[in-house]
């Protein structure tokens, strides 16, 4: 068992190092050829931080382990919003850009709902995967067009983070190419180790690959996003911190799950329990971001703590369910009440905030 755990950790470290090399090489190469920092951040870095999920999902899908692919994507999306944004906002309250509130967050909710609808027949077939991949192309084009309308403040954040000047030299180009190829190679190797060890861990503990994917694999492959968002929060780069988490969720559903559904023999089977619980949880987590983002256009430390409490509740519940321990009805009702009351409370506060903003706008117009 110890050998399996070491193999899992080695796979995880290899994935993270591979993702870092890939992002570093591709970003520098793009900067050398004049690609803007904002575009680098929205595309290369977004895909690069999601590359561990892509590598693991491809490896699992090709091996016919669709549960691991599905668990990795759903678990990563839940982890990204509840844990990454929770930790980042506790480090320092995060200001939310207007575009994230009005466009990117609703798009994330819409894509989450679309994915659930595609999975309702119990399988994500190659056609479903093709639809998701088409959506990825459309979203990427949309994001690049929207980047031209970003405020100067947002552009300066990305310039500060990704605008390291690079000159086009043969040596530099070859070195960046080595970083890219080396990163891809490490991603392939790390994903192979991670998938094999995760399967063995699931068998040893008598739980499903879906549960392993939802928990340790999802948390592990999300570590690049954790590093990016928390460091950005410390630097007061709120747009990068939140945009990384939201963008990663969108890329996970459209890209990672889309590729997995196309590659997996016969598509990815979706169990009824996943449709009844894990998919709705992912959708709820996306929905709860809307009122949180809207209230004062920021995520406070209190709201960050609430997000973390949601994640702890979710993990406790799925572990109890996975290990076959009877879940007391009182606990189930308490969890439901806690989630519903806090969500309704957030919605009411957001509606109150919207009314105050409308009154303020009317009073400003009357004064003019």
C-alpha positions as CSV (number, residue, x, y, z in Angstrom):
1,X,0.0,0.0,0.0
2,X,2.9,2.4,0.8
3,X,4.3,1.8,-2.7
4,X,0.9,2.8,-4.2
5,X,0.7,6.0,-2.1
6,X,4.3,6.9,-3.1
7,X,3.4,6.3,-6.7
8,X,0.3,8.6,-6.3
9,X,2.4,11.4,-4.7
10,X,5.1,11.0,-7.4
11,X,2.4,11.2,-10.1
12,X,1.0,14.3,-8.5
13,X,4.4,16.1,-8.2
14,X,5.2,15.1,-11.8
15,X,1.9,16.6,-13.0
16,X,2.5,19.8,-11.2
17,X,6.0,20.2,-12.4
18,X,4.9,19.3,-16.0
19,X,2.1,21.9,-15.8
20,X,4.6,24.6,-14.6
21,X,7.1,23.8,-17.4
22,X,4.3,23.9,-20.0
23,X,2.9,27.2,-18.8
24,X,6.4,28.8,-18.4
25,X,7.6,27.7,-21.9
26,X,4.3,28.5,-23.7
27,X,3.9,31.9,-22.0
28,X,7.5,33.0,-22.7
29,X,7.2,31.9,-26.3
30,X,3.9,33.7,-26.8
31,X,5.3,36.9,-25.1
32,X,8.4,36.8,-27.4
33,X,6.1,36.8,-30.4
34,X,4.1,39.7,-29.2
35,X,1.0,38.0,-27.7
36,X,-0.6,40.4,-25.1
37,X,-0.3,39.5,-21.4
38,X,-4.2,39.5,-21.1
39,X,-4.5,36.9,-23.9
40,X,-1.7,34.8,-22.4
41,X,-3.5,34.8,-19.0
42,X,-6.9,34.0,-20.5
43,X,-5.7,31.2,-22.8
44,X,-2.2,29.7,-22.2
45,X,-2.2,30.0,-18.4
46,X,-5.9,28.9,-18.1
47,X,-5.3,25.8,-20.2
48,X,-1.9,25.2,-18.6
49,X,-3.3,25.2,-15.0
50,X,-6.0,22.8,-16.2
51,X,-3.5,20.5,-17.9
52,X,-3.2,18.1,-15.0
53,X,-7.0,17.5,-15.2
54,X,-6.7,17.1,-19.0
55,X,-3.9,14.6,-18.7
56,X,-5.5,12.5,-16.0
57,X,-8.9,12.5,-17.7
58,X,-7.4,11.5,-21.1
59,X,-5.4,8.7,-19.4
60,X,-8.5,7.4,-17.5
61,X,-10.8,7.8,-20.5
62,X,-8.5,5.9,-22.8
63,X,-8.3,3.1,-20.2
64,X,-12.1,3.0,-20.1
65,X,-12.1,4.4,-16.5
66,X,-14.9,7.0,-17.2
67,X,-15.8,7.2,-13.5
68,X,-12.3,8.6,-12.7
69,X,-12.6,11.1,-15.5
70,X,-16.0,12.3,-14.4
71,X,-15.0,12.4,-10.7
72,X,-11.9,14.4,-11.5
73,X,-13.9,17.0,-13.4
74,X,-16.8,17.3,-11.0
75,X,-14.6,17.2,-8.0
76,X,-12.2,19.8,-9.4
77,X,-15.0,22.2,-10.2
78,X,-16.4,21.9,-6.7
79,X,-12.9,22.3,-5.2
80,X,-12.0,25.3,-7.4
81,X,-14.9,27.4,-6.2
82,X,-15.4,26.3,-2.6
83,X,-11.8,25.8,-1.6
84,X,-9.6,27.9,-3.8
85,X,-11.9,31.0,-3.7
86,X,-12.6,30.3,0.0
87,X,-8.9,30.3,0.9
88,X,-8.0,33.2,-1.4
89,X,-10.8,35.4,0.1
90,X,-9.8,34.6,3.6
91,X,-6.2,35.6,2.8
92,X,-7.7,38.9,1.6
93,X,-11.2,39.9,0.5
94,X,-11.5,39.6,-3.3
95,X,-13.0,42.3,-5.4
96,X,-15.1,40.9,-8.4
97,X,-14.8,42.6,-11.8
98,X,-18.1,43.5,-13.4
99,X,-17.5,41.2,-16.4
100,X,-17.2,38.2,-14.1
101,X,-20.5,39.1,-12.4
102,X,-22.5,39.8,-15.6
103,X,-20.9,37.4,-18.1
104,X,-18.4,34.8,-17.0
105,X,-20.2,33.6,-13.8
106,X,-23.6,33.2,-15.6
107,X,-21.8,31.4,-18.5
108,X,-20.2,29.0,-16.0
109,X,-23.7,28.3,-14.6
110,X,-25.1,27.8,-18.1
111,X,-22.3,25.4,-19.1
112,X,-22.8,23.4,-15.9
113,X,-26.5,23.1,-16.7
114,X,-25.8,22.1,-20.3
115,X,-23.4,19.4,-19.1
116,X,-26.0,18.0,-16.7
117,X,-28.6,18.0,-19.5
118,X,-26.2,16.1,-21.8
119,X,-25.6,13.5,-19.1
120,X,-29.3,12.9,-18.2
121,X,-29.5,9.9,-20.5
122,X,-26.8,8.2,-18.4
123,X,-23.9,8.6,-20.8
124,X,-21.7,11.3,-22.2
125,X,-21.2,9.9,-25.7
126,X,-18.8,11.2,-28.4
127,X,-21.5,13.5,-29.8
128,X,-21.9,15.1,-26.3
129,X,-18.2,15.5,-26.2
130,X,-18.1,17.1,-29.6
131,X,-20.8,19.6,-28.5
132,X,-18.7,20.4,-25.4
133,X,-15.6,20.9,-27.5
134,X,-17.5,23.1,-29.9
135,X,-18.6,25.2,-26.9
136,X,-14.9,25.4,-25.9
137,X,-14.0,27.0,-29.2
138,X,-16.9,29.4,-29.0
139,X,-16.1,30.4,-25.4
140,X,-12.4,30.9,-26.2
141,X,-13.3,33.2,-29.1
142,X,-15.7,35.1,-26.9
143,X,-13.1,35.5,-24.1
144,X,-10.5,36.8,-26.5
145,X,-13.0,39.3,-28.0
146,X,-14.1,40.4,-24.5
147,X,-10.4,40.9,-23.5
148,X,-10.3,43.9,-25.9
149,X,-13.0,45.6,-23.8
150,X,-11.3,45.1,-20.4
151,X,-10.6,48.1,-18.3
152,X,-7.0,49.4,-18.1
153,X,-6.9,48.3,-14.4
154,X,-7.6,44.7,-15.3
155,X,-5.1,44.8,-18.2
156,X,-2.4,46.2,-15.8
157,X,-3.0,43.2,-13.5
158,X,-2.2,40.8,-16.3
159,X,0.7,42.9,-17.5
160,X,2.2,42.8,-14.0
161,X,1.9,39.1,-13.9
162,X,2.6,37.9,-17.5
163,X,4.4,40.8,-19.2
164,X,8.0,39.6,-18.7
165,X,9.7,40.9,-21.8
166,X,11.1,38.2,-24.1
167,X,13.2,38.6,-27.2
168,X,13.1,36.2,-30.1
169,X,16.4,34.3,-30.1
170,X,17.2,30.8,-31.4
171,X,18.5,29.8,-28.0
172,X,15.4,31.2,-26.2
173,X,13.0,29.6,-28.6
174,X,14.7,26.2,-28.4
175,X,14.7,26.4,-24.5
176,X,11.0,27.3,-24.4
177,X,10.3,24.4,-26.9
178,X,12.2,22.1,-24.5
179,X,10.1,23.4,-21.6
180,X,6.9,22.7,-23.5
181,X,7.9,19.2,-24.7
182,X,9.3,18.3,-21.3
183,X,6.1,19.6,-19.6
184,X,3.9,17.5,-21.9
185,X,6.1,14.4,-21.3
186,X,5.9,14.8,-17.5
187,X,2.1,15.3,-17.8
188,X,1.8,12.0,-19.7
189,X,4.0,10.2,-17.2
190,X,2.4,11.7,-14.1
191,X,-1.1,11.0,-15.3
192,X,-0.2,7.4,-15.9
193,X,1.2,7.0,-12.4
194,X,-1.7,8.9,-10.8
195,X,-4.5,6.9,-12.6
196,X,-2.9,3.6,-11.8
197,X,-2.3,4.4,-8.2
198,X,-5.7,6.0,-7.7
199,X,-7.3,2.8,-9.1
200,X,-5.3,0.7,-6.6
201,X,-6.2,3.0,-3.7
202,X,-9.9,2.7,-4.6
203,X,-9.7,-1.1,-4.6
204,X,-7.8,-1.2,-1.3
205,X,-10.3,1.0,0.5
206,X,-13.3,-0.6,-1.2
207,X,-14.6,2.7,-2.7
208,X,-15.4,3.5,-6.2
209,X,-13.1,5.3,-8.7
210,X,-15.7,8.1,-8.8
211,X,-15.2,8.8,-5.1
212,X,-11.4,8.8,-5.5
213,X,-11.8,11.1,-8.5
214,X,-14.1,13.5,-6.6
215,X,-11.7,13.7,-3.6
216,X,-8.0,13.1,-3.7
217,X,-7.5,13.2,-7.5
218,X,-9.6,16.4,-7.8
219,X,-7.8,18.2,-5.0
220,X,-4.4,17.1,-6.3
221,X,-4.9,18.1,-9.9
222,X,-6.3,21.5,-8.8
223,X,-3.1,22.4,-7.0
224,X,-1.9,24.6,-9.9
225,X,-5.1,26.6,-9.6
226,X,-4.6,26.9,-5.8
227,X,-1.2,28.3,-6.2
228,X,-2.2,30.8,-9.0
229,X,-5.3,32.1,-7.2
230,X,-3.8,32.4,-3.7
231,X,-0.6,34.1,-4.9
232,X,-2.8,36.4,-7.0
233,X,-4.9,37.2,-4.0
234,X,-1.8,38.0,-1.9
235,X,-0.7,40.4,-4.6
236,X,-4.2,42.0,-4.7
237,X,-4.7,40.7,-8.3
238,X,-8.4,39.9,-7.8
239,X,-9.3,39.5,-11.4
240,X,-6.6,36.8,-11.9
241,X,-7.5,35.1,-8.6
242,X,-11.3,34.7,-9.5
243,X,-10.9,34.5,-13.2
244,X,-8.5,31.6,-12.8
245,X,-11.0,29.6,-10.8
246,X,-14.1,30.4,-13.0
247,X,-12.1,30.0,-16.2
248,X,-10.7,26.6,-15.0
249,X,-14.3,25.4,-14.3
250,X,-15.4,26.3,-17.8
251,X,-12.4,24.7,-19.4
252,X,-12.8,21.6,-17.3
253,X,-16.4,21.0,-18.4
254,X,-16.0,22.0,-22.1
255,X,-12.4,20.8,-22.7
256,X,-11.5,18.1,-20.2
257,X,-14.9,16.4,-20.1
258,X,-15.4,17.0,-23.8
259,X,-12.1,15.3,-24.7
260,X,-12.8,12.5,-22.3
261,X,-16.2,11.8,-23.8
262,X,-14.8,11.7,-27.3
263,X,-11.8,9.5,-26.3
264,X,-13.4,7.0,-24.0
265,X,-14.5,3.8,-25.7
266,X,-18.4,4.0,-25.8
267,X,-18.3,7.4,-24.0
268,X,-18.4,8.1,-20.3
269,X,-21.1,6.3,-18.3
270,X,-22.9,8.5,-15.7
271,X,-24.3,6.6,-12.8
272,X,-27.8,7.5,-11.5
273,X,-26.3,8.4,-8.1
274,X,-23.9,10.9,-9.8
275,X,-26.9,12.5,-11.6
276,X,-28.9,12.7,-8.4
277,X,-26.1,14.1,-6.2
278,X,-22.7,15.0,-7.6
279,X,-23.9,16.8,-10.7
280,X,-26.5,18.9,-8.7
281,X,-23.9,19.7,-6.1
282,X,-21.6,21.1,-8.9
283,X,-24.5,23.1,-10.3
284,X,-25.4,24.4,-6.9
285,X,-21.8,25.5,-6.2
286,X,-21.8,27.4,-9.5
287,X,-25.2,29.0,-8.7
288,X,-24.2,30.1,-5.2
289,X,-21.4,32.2,-6.7
290,X,-23.9,34.5,-8.4
291,X,-25.3,36.1,-5.2
292,X,-21.9,36.0,-3.5
293,X,-20.3,37.8,-6.5
294,X,-23.1,40.3,-6.7
295,X,-23.1,41.4,-3.0
296,X,-20.9,44.4,-2.9
297,X,-19.0,43.0,-5.9
298,X,-16.6,41.1,-3.6
299,X,-16.0,37.9,-1.7
300,X,-15.6,38.8,2.0
301,X,-13.7,36.7,4.6
302,X,-17.1,35.6,6.0
303,X,-18.3,34.4,2.6
304,X,-14.9,32.6,2.1
305,X,-15.5,30.8,5.4
306,X,-19.0,29.8,4.2
307,X,-17.6,28.4,1.0
308,X,-15.0,26.3,2.9
309,X,-17.8,25.0,5.3
310,X,-19.8,23.9,2.2
311,X,-16.8,21.9,1.0
312,X,-16.2,20.3,4.4
313,X,-19.9,19.3,4.6
314,X,-19.7,17.8,1.1
315,X,-16.6,15.8,1.8
316,X,-17.9,14.4,5.0
317,X,-21.2,13.4,3.3
318,X,-19.6,11.6,0.4
319,X,-17.0,9.8,2.6
320,X,-19.8,8.5,4.8
321,X,-21.7,7.4,1.8
322,X,-18.7,5.8,0.1
323,X,-17.7,3.8,3.2
324,X,-21.1,2.4,3.6
325,X,-21.7,4.0,7.0
326,X,-25.4,4.7,7.6
327,X,-26.1,8.4,7.3
328,X,-28.5,9.5,10.1
329,X,-31.6,11.2,8.6
330,X,-31.2,14.0,11.1
331,X,-27.7,14.7,9.6
332,X,-29.1,14.8,6.1
333,X,-31.9,17.2,7.1
334,X,-29.4,19.4,9.0
335,X,-27.2,19.6,5.9
336,X,-30.1,20.4,3.6
337,X,-31.4,23.1,6.0
338,X,-27.9,24.6,6.4
339,X,-27.4,24.8,2.6
340,X,-30.8,26.1,1.8
341,X,-31.0,28.7,4.6
342,X,-27.5,30.1,3.7
343,X,-28.3,30.1,0.0
344,X,-31.6,31.9,0.4
345,X,-30.0,34.3,2.8
346,X,-27.3,35.1,0.2
347,X,-30.0,35.6,-2.5
348,X,-32.0,38.0,-0.2
349,X,-28.9,40.0,0.6
350,X,-28.0,40.2,-3.1
351,X,-31.5,41.4,-4.0
352,X,-31.3,44.0,-1.2
353,X,-27.9,45.1,-2.6
354,X,-29.5,45.4,-6.1
355,X,-32.3,47.6,-4.7
356,X,-29.9,49.9,-3.0
357,X,-27.8,50.3,-6.2
358,X,-31.0,51.2,-8.1
359,X,-32.0,53.8,-5.5
360,X,-28.5,55.2,-5.6
361,X,-28.6,55.5,-9.4
362,X,-32.0,57.2,-9.3
363,X,-30.9,59.7,-6.7
364,X,-27.7,60.4,-8.7
365,X,-29.9,61.1,-11.8
366,X,-32.2,63.4,-9.9
367,X,-29.2,65.3,-8.6
368,X,-27.9,65.7,-12.2
